Amino acid sequence: MIREVHRRYVGDARALLPEVEAFLGSDDVALRFVPESATTWDERGSEAAEVLRDSGLALPLEPTSPR
């Protein structure tokens, strides 16, 4: 799991740069949580969300489905 996170954010630099490989391999830990419940909210209708969309500065939404 940790290698997948590194691959997503660091890419091939890990394999190409020995210092990066040593640093990334040194002290990471992965915890997996299994939620018992979840709460969501929808703020797309708020004035702030509307202004942000209209300005063109809103970032695209990321899917929340497992990868």
DSSP file (Angstrom, degrees, kcal/mol; ACC not computed):
  #  RESIDUE AA STRUCTURE BP1 BP2  ACC     N-H-->O    O-->H-N    N-H-->O    O-->H-N    TCO  KAPPA ALPHA  PHI   PSI    X-CA   Y-CA   Z-CA
    1    1 A M     >        0   0    0      0, 0.0     4,-1.8     0, 0.0     5,-0.1   0.000 360.0 360.0 360.0 -40.8    0.0    0.0    0.0
    2    2 A I  H  >  +     0   0    0      1,-0.2     4,-2.6     2,-0.2     5,-0.2   0.913 360.0  53.6 -64.6 -41.9    2.8    2.4    0.8
    3    3 A R  H  > S+     0   0    0      1,-0.2     4,-2.8     2,-0.2    -1,-0.2   0.870 106.0  54.3 -60.4 -35.7    4.5    1.8   -2.5
    4    4 A E  H  > S+     0   0    0      2,-0.2     4,-2.0     1,-0.2    -1,-0.2   0.904 108.9  47.7 -64.9 -41.1    1.2    2.6   -4.3
    5    5 A V  H  X S+     0   0    0     -4,-1.8     4,-1.9     2,-0.2     5,-0.3   0.939 113.4  47.6 -64.4 -46.7    1.1    6.0   -2.4
    6    6 A H  H  X>S+     0   0    0     -4,-2.6     4,-3.3     1,-0.2     5,-1.1   0.920 110.4  52.4 -59.9 -43.7    4.7    6.7   -3.3
    7    7 A R  H  X5S+     0   0    0     -4,-2.8     4,-0.6     1,-0.2    -1,-0.2   0.886 109.0  50.9 -60.8 -38.2    4.1    5.7   -6.9
    8    8 A R  H  <5S+     0   0    0     -4,-2.0    -1,-0.2    -5,-0.2    -2,-0.2   0.901 123.9  26.1 -66.8 -40.5    1.2    8.1   -7.1
    9    9 A Y  H  <5S+     0   0    0     -4,-1.9    -2,-0.2    -5,-0.1    -1,-0.2   0.711 134.7  27.8-100.3 -22.5    3.0   11.2   -5.7
   10   10 A V  H ><5S-     0   0    0     -4,-3.3     3,-1.3    -5,-0.3    -3,-0.2   0.678  81.9-176.0-112.8 -26.6    6.7   10.5   -6.6
   11   11 A G  T ><< -     0   0    0     -5,-1.1     3,-1.0    -4,-0.6     4,-0.3  -0.362  65.5 -12.7  66.9-140.3    6.4    8.4   -9.7
   12   12 A D  T >> S+     0   0    0      1,-0.2     4,-1.8     2,-0.2     3,-0.5   0.551 113.4  89.4 -75.4  -8.3    9.7    7.0  -11.2
   13   13 A A  H <> S+     0   0    0     -3,-1.3     4,-2.1     1,-0.2     8,-0.3   0.845  79.9  63.2 -58.5 -32.4   11.9    9.3   -9.1
   14   14 A R  H <4 S+     0   0    0     -3,-1.0     7,-0.4     1,-0.2    -1,-0.2   0.927 109.5  37.2 -58.6 -46.4   11.9    6.6   -6.4
   15   15 A A  H <4 S+     0   0    0     -3,-0.5    -1,-0.2    -4,-0.3    -2,-0.2   0.772 119.2  49.1 -78.0 -26.2   13.7    4.1   -8.7
   16   16 A L  H  < S+     0   0    0     -4,-1.8    -2,-0.2     1,-0.2    -1,-0.2   0.736 107.3  53.2 -87.8 -23.6   15.9    6.6  -10.4
   17   17 A L    >X  -     0   0    0     -4,-2.1     4,-2.2    -5,-0.2     3,-0.6  -0.925  63.8-159.8-120.5 109.1   17.3    8.5   -7.4
   18   18 A P  H 3> S+     0   0    0      0, 0.0     4,-2.5     0, 0.0     5,-0.2   0.837  93.2  56.2 -57.0 -35.8   18.9    6.4   -4.6
   19   19 A E  H 3> S+     0   0    0      2,-0.2     4,-2.1     1,-0.2     5,-0.1   0.889 108.6  47.4 -64.1 -38.0   18.5    9.1   -2.0
   20   20 A V  H <> S+     0   0    0     -3,-0.6     4,-3.0    -7,-0.2     5,-0.3   0.923 110.9  51.5 -68.7 -43.8   14.8    9.2   -2.7
   21   21 A E  H  X S+     0   0    0     -4,-2.2     4,-1.6    -7,-0.4    -2,-0.2   0.923 111.7  47.2 -57.3 -46.2   14.6    5.4   -2.5
   22   22 A A  H  < S+     0   0    0     -4,-2.5     4,-0.2     2,-0.2    -1,-0.2   0.911 114.2  47.1 -63.8 -42.8   16.4    5.4    0.9
   23   23 A F  H >< S+     0   0    0     -4,-2.1     3,-1.3     1,-0.2     4,-0.5   0.936 113.5  46.7 -65.1 -47.3   14.2    8.2    2.3
   24   24 A L  H 3< S+     0   0    0     -4,-3.0     4,-0.4     1,-0.3    -1,-0.2   0.759 112.3  51.4 -69.8 -24.1   10.9    6.6    1.2
   25   25 A G  T 3< S+     0   0    0     -4,-1.6    -1,-0.3    -5,-0.3    -2,-0.2   0.390  94.5  80.0 -89.7   4.7   11.9    3.2    2.5
   26   26 A S  S <  S-     0   0    0     -3,-1.3    -2,-0.1    -4,-0.2    -1,-0.1   0.907 106.0  -9.2 -87.0 -43.3   12.8    4.4    5.9
   27   27 A D  S    S+     0   0    0     -4,-0.5     2,-0.2    -3,-0.1    -2,-0.1   0.224  77.9 134.7-150.8  22.4    9.8    5.0    8.2
   28   28 A D        -     0   0    0     -4,-0.4     2,-0.3     2,-0.0   -26,-0.1  -0.495  26.2-172.4 -82.5 151.0    6.4    4.8    6.6
   29   29 A V        -     0   0    0     -2,-0.2     2,-0.5   -27,-0.0    -2,-0.0  -0.986  10.1-149.3-136.9 145.5    3.5    2.9    8.1
   30   30 A A        -     0   0    0     -2,-0.3     2,-0.4     2,-0.0   -28,-0.1  -0.969   9.1-169.5-120.5 132.8    0.1    2.2    6.7
   31   31 A L        -     0   0    0     -2,-0.5     2,-0.6     2,-0.0    -2,-0.0  -0.958   9.1-152.6-117.4 137.6   -3.1    1.8    8.7
   32   32 A R        -     0   0    0     -2,-0.4     2,-0.4     2,-0.0    -2,-0.0  -0.951  11.5-164.9-113.1 122.6   -6.3    0.6    7.2
   33   33 A F        -     0   0    0     -2,-0.6    -2,-0.0     2,-0.0     0, 0.0  -0.840  10.6-154.4-105.2 142.2   -9.5    1.8    8.8
   34   34 A V        -     0   0    0     -2,-0.4    -2,-0.0     0, 0.0     2,-0.0  -0.927  22.2-141.3-114.2 104.3  -12.9    0.2    8.2
   35   35 A P        -     0   0    0      0, 0.0     3,-0.1     0, 0.0    -2,-0.0  -0.326  10.5-156.2 -67.9 145.8  -15.6    2.8    8.9
   36   36 A E  S    S-     0   0    0      1,-0.3     2,-0.3    -2,-0.0     0, 0.0   0.704  77.6  -4.1 -89.4 -24.0  -18.7    1.8   10.6
   37   37 A S        -     0   0    0      2,-0.0     2,-0.3     0, 0.0    -1,-0.3  -0.972  62.4-151.6-159.0 167.9  -20.7    4.7    9.1
   38   38 A A        -     0   0    0     -2,-0.3     2,-0.4    -3,-0.1     0, 0.0  -0.992   2.4-154.9-146.9 151.1  -20.3    7.8    6.9
   39   39 A T        -     0   0    0     -2,-0.3     2,-0.3     2,-0.0    -2,-0.0  -0.990  13.2-174.5-127.1 136.8  -21.9   11.2    6.6
   40   40 A T        -     0   0    0     -2,-0.4     2,-0.3     2,-0.0    -2,-0.0  -0.877   4.1-164.9-124.8 161.1  -21.9   13.3    3.4
   41   41 A W        -     0   0    0     -2,-0.3     2,-0.6     0, 0.0    -2,-0.0  -0.977  14.7-138.3-143.1 156.4  -23.2   16.8    2.7
   42   42 A D        +     0   0    0     -2,-0.3     3,-0.3     1,-0.1    -2,-0.0  -0.935  26.0 164.2-122.1 108.3  -23.9   18.7   -0.5
   43   43 A E    >   +     0   0    0     -2,-0.6     3,-1.9     1,-0.2     6,-0.4   0.196  44.2 111.4-105.7  13.8  -22.8   22.3   -0.5
   44   44 A R  T 3  S+     0   0    0      1,-0.3    -1,-0.2     5,-0.1    -2,-0.0   0.771  76.9  54.4 -61.0 -24.3  -23.0   22.7   -4.3
   45   45 A G  T 3  S+     0   0    0     -3,-0.3    -1,-0.3     4,-0.1    -2,-0.1   0.453  84.1 111.6 -88.6  -0.4  -26.0   25.0   -3.9
   46   46 A S  S <> S-     0   0    0     -3,-1.9     4,-2.1     1,-0.1     5,-0.2  -0.329  77.8-118.7 -74.0 157.3  -24.2   27.4   -1.5
   47   47 A E  H  > S+     0   0    0      1,-0.2     4,-2.6     2,-0.2     5,-0.2   0.895 114.7  54.0 -60.4 -41.0  -23.4   31.0   -2.5
   48   48 A A  H  > S+     0   0    0      1,-0.2     4,-2.4     2,-0.2    -1,-0.2   0.915 108.8  48.1 -62.2 -43.1  -19.7   30.3   -2.0
   49   49 A A  H  > S+     0   0    0     -6,-0.4     4,-2.5     2,-0.2    -1,-0.2   0.899 112.0  50.0 -64.4 -39.9  -19.8   27.3   -4.3
   50   50 A E  H  X S+     0   0    0     -4,-2.1     4,-2.7     2,-0.2    -2,-0.2   0.929 111.8  47.1 -64.3 -45.7  -21.6   29.2   -7.0
   51   51 A V  H  X S+     0   0    0     -4,-2.6     4,-1.7     2,-0.2    -2,-0.2   0.908 112.5  50.5 -62.7 -42.2  -19.2   32.1   -6.9
   52   52 A L  H  X>S+     0   0    0     -4,-2.4     5,-1.0    -5,-0.2     6,-0.9   0.924 112.5  46.1 -62.7 -45.2  -16.2   29.7   -7.1
   53   53 A R  H ><5S+     0   0    0     -4,-2.5     3,-1.2     1,-0.2    -2,-0.2   0.938 112.3  50.5 -61.2 -47.3  -17.7   27.9  -10.1
   54   54 A D  H 3<5S+     0   0    0     -4,-2.7    -1,-0.2     1,-0.3    -2,-0.2   0.786 105.3  57.5 -64.2 -27.7  -18.5   31.1  -11.9
   55   55 A S  H 3<5S-     0   0    0     -4,-1.7    -1,-0.3    -5,-0.2    -2,-0.2   0.685 105.7-127.5 -76.3 -16.7  -15.0   32.4  -11.3
   56   56 A G  T <<5S+     0   0    0     -3,-1.2    -3,-0.2    -4,-0.7    -2,-0.1   0.523  83.6 107.8  80.9   5.5  -13.5   29.4  -13.1
   57   57 A L      < +     0   0    0     -5,-1.0    -4,-0.2     2,-0.1     2,-0.1   0.489  42.9 114.0 -94.3  -4.6  -11.2   28.8  -10.2
   58   58 A A        -     0   0    0     -6,-0.9     3,-0.1    -5,-0.2    -9,-0.0  -0.457  65.3-129.3 -69.1 137.8  -13.1   25.7   -8.9
   59   59 A L        -     0   0    0     -2,-0.1    -1,-0.1     1,-0.1     3,-0.1  -0.557  31.9 -95.8 -81.9 151.5  -11.0   22.5   -9.1
   60   60 A P        -     0   0    0      0, 0.0     2,-0.2     0, 0.0    -1,-0.1  -0.367  44.1-105.8 -66.2 148.1  -12.6   19.4  -10.8
   61   61 A L        -     0   0    0     -3,-0.1    -3,-0.0     1,-0.0     0, 0.0  -0.510  29.7-135.8 -74.0 141.9  -14.2   17.0   -8.4
   62   62 A E        -     0   0    0     -2,-0.2    -1,-0.0    -3,-0.1     2,-0.0  -0.798  24.1-109.7 -96.6 138.6  -12.3   13.7   -7.9
   63   63 A P        -     0   0    0      0, 0.0    -1,-0.1     0, 0.0     0, 0.0  -0.368  17.8-151.8 -64.9 148.7  -14.2   10.5   -7.9
   64   64 A T        +     0   0    0      2,-0.1     3,-0.1    -2,-0.0    -2,-0.0   0.320  57.6 115.6-104.1   6.6  -14.5    8.8   -4.5
   65   65 A S  S    S-     0   0    0      1,-0.1     0, 0.0     2,-0.0     0, 0.0  -0.431  80.3 -88.3 -73.1 152.2  -14.7    5.3   -5.8
   66   66 A P              0   0    0      0, 0.0    -1,-0.1     0, 0.0    -2,-0.1  -0.268 360.0 360.0 -59.2 146.3  -11.9    2.9   -4.9
   67   67 A R              0   0    0     -3,-0.1    -2,-0.0     0, 0.0    -3,-0.0   0.418 360.0 360.0 -95.7 360.0   -9.0    2.9   -7.4
